[in-house]
Amino acid sequence: MAKLYSNSERVHQNIRKAVSFLQENITNDKLTGKSQRELVKIYFDFGASDYLKKEEIVNILRESVIKNKSAGTFNQNYSLAHFYADLLLEENVANNEEYAFSLYQKARGYAYEATFHQAIATIKYKNIIDDQGLINIVSELKDDLESRRLTEKKRQEGYSILFRYGMDSQYVIDFIVERSLYDDKIRKAIQPLLSQNTNLAFQYTIKNIIHENSANNINEDNLKKYYKDIFKLAEIGSIDAIKFIITKEYKDKSAGDEIYQDYSFDKLTNITIKERLAWRKKCADLGDFICLKELAIIYRDGKEGVRKNIAKASEYERRISINSSHFELESEKYEIDRRWKEKRDNTLDYLLNQKESSKQQLELARFYSIEDSGRSLIYAKKSI
């Protein structure tokens, strides 16, 4: 009943009633441990009041820790110790820091969220900000979406820390952007940061594009807005945005390098082959290996509506960074080969599925002119 009244589940929220039920349980020694935990959570969510004093909570937490000193190893229970550590640090960091952090460490064996409390305290009081701490905060916030173990106050503190200190971490950005698709508060909080962080802005925009395209009823106006944002990011030098414009593809590393292909982009932006070539050149000017290599191929073979130009092809080859490691070069080469093969196969499928005509035979002759002169000649004769 206490949970129902504190969380307003099927009843109007009534914190006083929830506290009363829990205090009665503790007095009568019924479900004492669970009742104390719920009482502590209510305090940290809603604060002190005329019916729930801070002293009562401090006593519960202190006693829960003291009991462990006389208990045997297998009878110890530090499941509330992280709450006590929080209070000790709020009271006096200088005097209580060492003891408080020892309590966090002990609590980790009894309460999943203790690692989360410790990570926040490490950032707040020790000013130590590292990847592992941010990962611990994100991991518990992910679990909390279903478990709801965290107090609302602590939950919001975790998000605040991620927004303040985590926007250079791809792991944090992936999580925050994903949550912004479903949580209006996070969506609102992310807006001021988009103009300050190009990577964040691209991730936010591309995930919204994917989200919109996966809807049962696609909102083209929303998509046009996000495509416009992609072009804005490309104009200020976002290679990720430029590559998306060129390829209509996005490799989602947070989803195991899954390739997302956008089938709405060309239709809603009316982009031309000439414009795509210009974006490729901008990408190459920014030193991107893939764009340099693709332009070398385009001018070498006369693809994408340009004439063969061996001199230009050689120039793009020369500009490929010699500082790239062998692994990077091989990895990028694989990506280029995959992309060109996919494009080649799609084009061939399209041509073969057209109604047979002189025009179709001529297009097939042109298609094979580079890779198979014999087959090209066969189609050329058929087109006459």
N, C-alpha and C positions, 0 to 999 in steps of 0.2 A: 504493500500500500504506500509505503514511504516513497518508493521509486515512482509510482504512478503520480503522486502529488507533486514531487519535485520536478519531474520531467513532463508534466501535464499530458500524460498518456491516458486518453479516454476520460479524463476528468479535468476540471479547471485547476490550473497550477495553484497550490497552496503550500508554501514553504513551511509555514508555521505547523500545519498538520503533519507534514513529512518529518520535521524535526521532532515533534511530539511522539510519533510512533517509534522513531529510532531511539530516542532517549528512554522510552518505556522499555524497549527491548534490552537496552544496556543495563538499566536498573534491575530488571528481572533476570538478567544473565541469559537471555535468549538471543541466539544468533549474534552474539556480542561482536565477534570479529567483523562480520559483514555489516552490521549496523554502525560500528565505529567508522568503517571505511566510507559508507554512504554519508555519514554525518560530516566527515572531513571533506568529502567532495562538495557537499552543499555549502560548506563554509568557504571553500576556495572559489566556488562559482558565484555565490551571492553575498559573501562578506559577513561581518558580524551584525548582530541585531539584538533587540531586547530579549529575544528568546534563544539566541545562540551566541554565546560570548566567545571571544578569542581565547580567553583563559581556559575554557572547557576543551577547546580543540588542542591547545598547547599541551594540556595535561594528558589527553588521550594519546597524543603523539609521543610525548616524553615517556609515558608509562609503557607504551608498546616497544620502545627501544630499551628501556631499563630492564624489562622482563627478560630480554634475551641474554643479559649478562649472567643471570643465574640459571638460565635454561641450558639443558644439554644441547649438543650440536644438532641433533635431529629434531629437537623441539623448538628451535629458534624460528622466529617469523619477523622478517624485516619488510613486510609488504607495505608498511606505511612510512618507512624511514625516509623516503625521498621527499615526502611532504614536510617532515620535520626538518630536513636539511634545507628546504626552501625557506622556512621560517627563520632558521638560525642565520642564514645569510642575509635575509632582509633586516634582521635585528642588528647584526654587527659582523661585517665581513672580516675585518682584521682579526677579531678574537675567535671566530667560529669557522673560518675557511677550511682548515685542515680536518676538523672533526666532521663538518658537513659533507665534504667530499668523500670521506671514509664511509659515511652513511649511504651516499649514492651508490658507492661500489658494492656495499652489502645488499642494498635493496634490489640491485640488478638480478640477483638470484631468486627473487620472490615476486617481482612485479615487472611486467614487460615495459611499462612506461617509464621506469626509473632511468633507463638509458637516455630517454628523451629529456627528462628533467635535468640530468647531469650535463647533457650536451648544451642545453640552454644556459645553465649556470656557468659552464666553462667559458662561454662567449661573453656573458654579462659581467662576470666577476673576475675572470682571469684574462679577459680580452684575447683569448686564443681562438682564432677562426681558421679551421682547416676542413679539408674535404670530408674527413670521416665524421666530424661533428655535424656537418650539414646533411650528410647521408643519413645519420642516425635520426635527425629531426624529420627528414622527408619520409623515412621508413615507417616511423611511428604514426605520422599524419596519414599515410596511406592505410595502415592497419586500422586507424581510428575511424575511417570512413564506414567501417562495418562494426568494429568492436565498441566504439564510443567510450573507450576507457578514459580518455582525457577529460579534464574539467574544461568548460568553455573558456575560462580565463587562460589556461595553459595552452589550449589549442590556438587561440588568437595570438598569444605570445610567440608560439612557434612560427606561425605565418608571418608575423611582423619581422622576426629575425631573418627569415628567408628573403623577404622583400628588401631588407636593409643590407644584408651581407652576402646573399647567395646569388646575385644576378650575374656573376661571372662563372658560375658553375653550370655546365650543361645539364647535369643531373637535376639540379634545382629548377632550371628553366623548363625542362621537359615536364616536370611535375606541376609547376605553377600554371603553365599554359594549358595543360590538360584539364586541370581543375577549373580554369577560367571558362571553359566551355559549358560547365554545368553549375557553377556557383557565381551568382551575380555580384556578390561582395568582392570576390577575388577578381572578377572581370573588371569591376570598377577600380579596384586598387592598382591594377596593372597598367591602366591607361596613361598616367603621368610618366611612366618609365619607358614607354615605347619610343619616345623622341630622344631618349638618352642612350639607348642600347640597341644597336642595329641588329645584333644576333637575336635578342629577345623579340624585337619587332618582326623579324622574318619568321621566327618559329610561331609566334602568335598568329600571324597572317596566314601562313601555310596550313596550320592546323585548323583554322577557321574555314579555309577553302575546302579542305578534305571533309570537314564536318558538314558544310553546306552541300557539297556534292553527294554525300551519302544519305541525305534526307530523302524521304519518300516523295516529297514535293519540293523540287529545287527552286530556291528563291534567286532568280537571275539578278535582281537588283543588288542583293547582298553580295553575290559573287563578283559583280562588276566593281563594287566598292573595294573588295579585297584585291582584285586584280590591279586596280588603280594604285593601291598601296604597294603592291609588288613592284610596279613600274617606278614609283617614287623611291623605293629602297634601292632599286637597280641604278637609278640616276645618281644616287649618292655613293655608289661603289660597292654595294652588297653583291659579292660574287654568287652567293647562294640564290639571290633573287634573279640575277642575270641568267644563271644556269637554268632556273625554272622557266624563264621566258623562252630560252633557246630550245629546251627539250620537253617541256610540259611534264617533267618528271621530278619526283622528290624521293630521295632515299632516306627513310625514317630509321635512324640509328637506334632510337628508343624502342623500336619494334623489330629488332633483329635485322636491320638493313632491308626491310620490306620496301619494295619499289611502288610508289604511288604514281599512277598515270592519270593526268587530267584531260578529260575528253570535252570539257566545256570551254577551255581557254581560247582556242582559235576562233570558235564561233562568237564568243562574247567580246573579244578584243579586236577581231578583224586584222590581226597582225599579218604582215606580208613576209615573203621570203627575203626580200631586200632588207626589211627592218630586222629580221632575225640575224642576218649576216652582220649588220651594223652592231648588234648587241654582242655577237661573237668577237668582233674586233675590239670592242670595249673591254670584254672579259680578258682577251689576250693582252691588251695593253696594261691590265692590272697584274699580269704575270702568271695567270692561271695555266697550268700545264695542259690540262685537257683541251681548253680553248685554243691554245697554240697548236697542239697536235691536230685537232680537228680542222683548223684552217689550213694547215699544211696538206692534209688529205684532200680537202675541198679544192685547193688550187692545183694540186698535183693531178687529180683525176677529173677536174671540171664538174664538180657536184654543186648542188644547191643553186643552180642557175648561173654559175660563173664559168668563164672560159678557163681552160687550162692555162696555168702560168707557173712554169717550173721555177722561175726566179723568185716569185713570191712564196711558193711552197718552201723553197730552200731557206728563205729569210725567216719564216716562222719556225722551221726546224732548228735554225741556228739560235733562235731566241729562247728555246726551251732551256730552262735552268739546269746548269751542269751541277748545281748544288744538291739536286734531289737525290736521295739515296736509291740504290738499286731496287729495294723493295717498293718504294714509292713509285718509281717509274714503271715497274712491272704491274703494280696494282692499278695505276692510272691507265696503262695500256690495255689491261683486261677490261676496264670500264668503257673505254673508247670502242674497243672491238665489239663488246656486247651491244652497245648502243647502235653502232652502225649496222650490225647484223640484224638487229630487231627492226630497224628502219627499212633495211633492204627487204626483209621478209614481208613486212607489212605492205610495202609498195608493190611487190610482186603479187601478193595475194589479191590486192585491189585490182591490178591489171588483168589477172587471170579470171577474175570474177565478172569482168565487164562483158557485155554482149559482143560476140565476135564480129569484127568489122575491120575495114582497112585502117581506120584510125587506131584501133586497139593493137593490130599487128605492128603498126609503125611505132607505137609507144613501147611495145615489147622489144622491138629491134633496138630502139634507143637505150632501153634498160640494159640489154645484154652487150651493148657495144663496148663496154669497158672490160667486163669480166669473161665474156665468151663470144669471140668474133664470129665463130662458126654458127652458133645459134642465132646471133644477131642477123646474119645474112639470110638465114632461113625465114625469119619473120619479115625481113625487109622485102623479100621476093613475094611473100604471101600478101603483103600490103598493096602490091601493084595491081 
